[in-house]
Amino acid sequence: MSVLFGHKEHLVRMAALFGVGVVAFLVLQALLVPEGFGVYGHYRAGALEENRARPVAFAGRAACVECHSDVPEAMKGGRHEGVRCEACHGPLAGHAGDPAEKEAVRPDSKALCARCHAANVARPARFPQVEVADHAGGEACTTCHAPHNPLAPGRASQPGLAPGTAGQPGLAPGPAGHPGGVENGGTK
């Protein structure tokens, strides 16, 4: 036995170092981990009450449709039908509560559409993607596309949007270099 524990001072030092590490961990855990953490799994229980105390920011689609009943009809059958209002227009609980007090802002389509439709290898290949600079030629997406239903025919019925062409229903002739652009006859 004396050979096995012949250098016991090394074992004692190692055990002491391990003990100091455990104590340091427990002290840091007590100081840094918030109270209530782990009560509901890997979350802090107090976060639920804090979130309930925050003002509601999103109104939901039903609140939007109360006044804007034409939009769901325009979206019907289109690729944006499943996209909810506030995904593009931002949180609108204040606007839904009192439209005179909080005016809804029309988003800048050049920046907004690119969030989902800019070419990105991480997106599925079947998802509509474009090289924004080449596709739009600096124009706003709404110059050619109806925002609520980008490929819908009859764009002339939507205020501020150009009518479709014979080659692509719902699209107006695009800028030079754009598929369907002026030099292509507006049909490709």
Secondary structure, DSSP 8 states (H G I E B T S, - for coil): -TTTTTTHHHHHHHHHHHHHHHHHHHHHHHHHS-TTBTTTSSSBTHHHHHHHHS------HHHHHHH-THHHHHHTTSTTTTS-HHHHH---HHHHH-TTTS------HHHHHHHHHB--TTS-TTS--B-HHHHHTT--GGGTS-TTSTT-S-GGGSTT-----SSSTT---B-TTSTTBGGGTT--
